[in-house]
């Protein structure tokens, strides 16, 4: 079964995004996380290279957190948190794809390792696209060389629609707004999907 590594850019509204970007030399590891019954998310994060007082300030000032406790630990601190909007957890739950813990977050980017079929990985990509989460597939290890589609179904559908409408013609035959109207999505959503699809194709070609 394929084993994939994804680089997930944390949305700005997630509480870990700003503190990891402001402390690029610190180490943050998400030890566990799971969705709660009321739609929230709970988890445990280990932080090294950040003082307990700084983490308490982050927890106290974050609108994304409903609750949080900062506990001293060997060589760092532990943060037991409850978040209001578990965007990434909801994506993995909808895709029915469990995460491997722990995983690290560095400068606002989380790196996930997942063991799953290509179909479930594609479904996760669709769920992340639907939430406007930026991500990149860094590696897929199948145990043997295998040709794989770098695009999710959603990315390919939108890219095909844009190409058919003449978005990539020279001169361009339609606008991004026209493509968005054709596929029934917001202009900003289509822009993000096309950007990630183009980047995936470029990386796949260079690899």
C-alpha positions in Angstrom: 0.0 0.0 0.0 1.4 3.5 -0.9 3.0 5.6 1.9 2.7 9.3 1.2 4.3 12.4 2.7 2.3 15.6 2.4 3.4 19.1 3.3 0.3 21.0 4.7 0.4 24.8 5.0 -1.6 25.6 8.1 -4.4 28.1 7.5 -3.7 31.4 9.3 -6.7 30.9 11.6 -5.2 27.8 13.2 -3.5 28.5 16.5 -0.3 26.7 15.7 0.3 28.7 12.4 1.5 32.0 13.8 3.6 30.6 16.7 5.5 28.2 14.5 6.2 30.9 11.9 7.4 33.3 14.5 9.7 30.6 16.0 11.3 28.9 13.0 14.1 27.4 15.2 11.8 25.8 17.7 10.4 22.2 17.4 6.7 21.5 17.5 5.3 18.0 17.4 1.6 17.1 17.4 1.5 14.0 19.6 -2.2 13.3 19.2 -5.4 14.9 18.0 -8.9 13.8 17.4 -12.3 15.4 16.7 -14.7 15.8 19.6 -18.4 15.0 19.4 -19.5 18.6 19.4 -17.5 19.5 16.3 -14.4 20.7 18.2 -11.0 19.1 18.1 -8.7 18.1 21.0 -5.1 17.3 21.0 -1.6 17.4 22.5 1.4 19.3 21.2 5.0 19.2 22.4 7.0 22.4 21.9 10.7 22.8 22.4 12.6 26.1 22.1 9.6 28.1 23.2 9.2 29.3 26.8 6.2 28.3 28.9 5.2 32.0 29.3 5.2 32.5 25.5 3.1 29.4 25.0 0.6 30.6 27.7 0.4 33.9 25.9 -0.3 32.2 22.6 -3.0 30.0 24.1 -4.6 32.9 26.0 -4.8 35.2 22.9 -5.9 32.7 20.3 -9.5 33.0 19.0 -9.2 29.5 17.5 -8.9 27.8 20.9 -11.7 27.1 23.2 -9.5 25.9 25.9 -5.8 25.1 26.5 -3.4 24.1 29.2 0.4 24.6 29.1 2.3 22.0 31.1 6.1 21.9 31.8 7.9 18.9 30.3 11.4 17.7 29.9 13.2 20.1 27.5 10.1 21.9 26.6 6.3 22.3 27.2 3.2 20.4 26.5 0.0 22.1 25.3 -3.3 20.2 25.8 -5.7 22.1 23.6 -9.3 22.2 22.4 -9.8 24.0 19.1 -13.1 25.5 17.8 -12.5 24.7 14.2 -10.5 21.5 13.5 -10.1 22.2 9.8 -7.5 19.5 9.1 -9.0 16.9 11.4 -12.4 17.3 9.7 -10.7 16.8 6.3 -9.1 13.5 7.4 -12.3 12.4 9.0 -14.3 13.1 5.9 -11.7 11.3 3.8 -11.8 8.4 6.3 -8.0 8.5 6.5 -6.2 8.2 9.9 -3.1 10.3 10.5 0.2 8.8 11.7 1.3 10.5 15.0 3.5 12.2 15.9 4.1 14.7 13.1 6.1 17.9 13.1 5.1 21.5 12.3 7.8 23.8 11.1 7.3 27.5 10.1 3.6 26.9 9.6 4.0 23.7 7.6 2.9 20.3 8.9 4.3 17.2 7.4 2.0 14.2 7.4 2.9 10.6 6.7 -0.1 8.6 5.5 -0.5 4.9 4.6 -3.5 4.6 2.2 -4.7 3.6 -1.2 -4.4 6.1 -4.0 -8.2 6.5 -3.9 -8.2 7.6 -0.3 -5.2 9.9 -0.8 -7.1 11.5 -3.7 -10.2 11.9 -1.5 -8.1 13.6 1.1 -6.8 16.0 -1.5 -10.4 16.8 -2.5 -11.3 17.5 1.1 -8.3 19.8 1.6 -9.2 21.6 -1.7 -12.7 22.1 -0.5 -11.5 23.8 2.6 -9.0 26.0 0.8 -6.0 24.3 2.5 -2.7 24.6 0.6 -0.7 21.3 0.4 1.9 19.5 -1.6 2.5 15.9 -2.2 6.2 15.5 -1.4 6.7 11.8 -1.8 4.8 8.6 -2.5 6.5 5.3 -1.8 4.8 2.3 -3.4 7.6 -0.2 -2.9 8.0 -0.2 -6.7 8.2 2.4 -9.4 4.6 3.2 -10.5 3.1 6.0 -12.6 0.6 7.9 -10.6 -1.7 10.9 -11.3 -0.3 13.9 -9.4 -3.8 15.5 -9.5 -6.8 14.8 -7.4 -10.2 14.2 -9.2 -11.4 17.7 -8.2 -8.2 19.4 -9.5 -8.4 17.5 -12.8 -12.0 18.4 -13.3 -11.4 22.1 -12.7 -8.2 22.1 -14.8 -10.0 20.3 -17.7 -12.9 22.9 -17.5 -10.4 25.8 -17.6 -8.5 24.3 -20.5 -11.7 23.6 -22.5 -12.9 27.1 -21.9 -9.6 28.5 -23.3 -8.2 29.8 -20.0 -4.7 28.6 -21.1 -5.0 29.8 -24.7 -2.8 32.6 -26.0 -4.4 35.1 -25.9 -6.6 33.9 -23.1 -10.2 33.2 -24.3 -11.9 33.4 -20.9 -11.4 34.8 -17.4 -11.1 33.1 -14.1 -14.6 34.3 -13.3 -15.8 32.5 -16.4 -14.2 29.3 -15.3 -15.7 29.7 -11.8 -19.1 30.2 -13.3 -18.7 27.1 -15.4 -17.8 24.8 -12.5 -20.1 26.4 -10.0 -17.4 27.4 -7.5 -16.2 30.7 -6.0 -13.5 32.5 -7.9 -11.1 32.3 -5.0 -11.7 28.5 -4.7 -11.0 27.9 -8.4 -7.9 30.1 -8.2 -6.5 28.0 -5.4 -7.4 24.7 -7.1 -5.7 25.7 -10.3 -2.6 27.0 -8.5 -2.2 23.7 -6.6 -2.9 21.6 -9.8 -0.3 23.6 -11.8 2.3 23.2 -9.1 1.6 19.5 -8.8 2.1 19.1 -12.5 5.3 21.1 -12.5 6.8 19.1 -9.6 5.7 15.8 -11.1 7.3 16.8 -14.4 10.6 17.9 -12.8 10.7 14.8 -10.6 
